[in-house]
């Protein structure tokens, strides 16, 4: 069975944005954003995903990746 992999860390590095700055822009706690960045979550709200995409000027597909492995 495949899995969804979060690539938030890669997009943040490409945009040169810190965890604290992104958390402030998105309105999510540092702890929750850190869990997202490290792939330690099982769900994400569309509203949070939209806010992250807005803040990082990216598409959901830049952050989420499907792996068949």
C-alpha positions, 0 to 999 in steps of 0.5 A, a space after each residue: 500500500 502506498 503512502 503520502 509523503 510531506 515535502 514541506 521541509 523541501 519547499 520551506 528550504 527552497 523558499 528560505 523560510 523558517 518554521 517560526 515565520 511560516 507558523 506566523 503566516 499560516 496561523 498554526 502553532 510551531 509544534 503542529 507545523 514541526 510535526 507536518 514538516 517531519 511527516 508525523 501527522 496523519 491528516 491535514 485540514 484543507 484550510 491549513 493546506 491552503 494557508 501553507 500554499 498561500 504563504 509559500 506560493 506553491 501548489 499542494 502537489 509541491 508539498 504532498 507526494 504519493 509513493 507506492 513503496 
